[in-house]
């Protein structure tokens, strides 16, 4: 009970102690190095195609499906999703963790060619 009584008797001292503790916390947070976080590269590649003036149905049949068929043969693909919109086609390839993404990018470019 002595801490609570001292806090009530001396509110300015108590608030200064809290401000000093918050100041040390903010100072420590700003000096925290970001090198402690691991470098994380998500195993995903997106193929975005634009074709202005084309509706979503035509975009799906003319652009999205041929891209899907050509990318289906790429190795280590975990999931392939696509979205077609007005003049826009988005095909997302999700790979297994640990896949070499540089080689996967080359494989995707070769499959699209």
Long-range contacts (C-beta under 8 A, 24 or more apart in sequence): 41-101, 43-78, 43-94, 43-95, 43-96, 43-97, 43-98, 43-99, 43-101, 43-104, 44-92, 44-93, 44-94, 44-95, 45-92, 45-93, 45-95, 45-101, 45-104, 45-105, 45-108, 46-90, 46-91, 46-92, 46-93, 47-71, 47-89, 47-90, 47-91, 47-92, 47-93, 47-108, 47-112, 48-88, 48-89, 48-90, 48-91, 49-88, 49-89, 49-90, 49-91, 50-87, 50-88, 50-89, 51-87, 51-88, 51-89, 52-87, 53-87, 54-86, 54-87, 55-86, 56-84, 56-85, 56-86, 57-84, 59-84, 59-85, 59-86, 59-87, 59-88, 59-89, 60-84, 60-89, 63-89, 64-89, 64-91, 67-91, 67-112, 70-111, 70-112, 71-108, 71-111, 71-112, 73-111, 74-104, 74-107, 74-108, 74-111, 75-104, 75-107, 76-104
